[in-house]
Structures are given as structure tokens and as C-alpha cells.
Amino acid sequence: MIAPQGHVTVRAWGGPVLDKRLWYLLAGTRGGLNRARILHVLRDRPCNANALAGLLAFDYKTVRQTRGVLRANHWRIRLGT
């Protein structure tokens, strides 16, 4: 696929299926912005749910719910060291 001039095509390591799933989780559902913020922090360093809630000023239950949604959609994330 050739991208039009001035546009960027994002290629993930999982191919188009992973791209669709990621797009659905981050942009197609409620809470996508929170999931994106959590994934961004976890990309840099592992955190447990309590530390992650403190870093992002989220409720602890929000972090746990987000982890559950990601797991239900076959995302393997690890909270904690």
C-alpha cells in the first residue's frame, strides 16, 4: 500500500489484524484515552496497579478495569515487576 503524500502509514509488528484491534481498543470504545495513557506508561517501565493509578491520577478500579479489558481482547500486559 502506498500512502498519499503528507500522510503516515503506521505498521505494527502484528500486521493489519493487530492494527484493527488496537484501533478498536484505543479509538473505537469508551475509555480508549485511558487505555492509551496506561499503555504509554507501561511501555517505559512496569508498574503495579496502585502505582499506575497514582502516576496517572486514576482511580485504582479504573486501572484494574482497563487491565481486564485489555486481557479480554488478548493483550498480554504485565503490571508490576
Secondary structure, DSSP 8 states (H G I E B T S, - for coil): ----TT------TT-HHHHHHHHHHHHSSTTHHHHHHHHHHHHHS---HHHHHHHHT--HHHHHHHHHHHHHTT-------
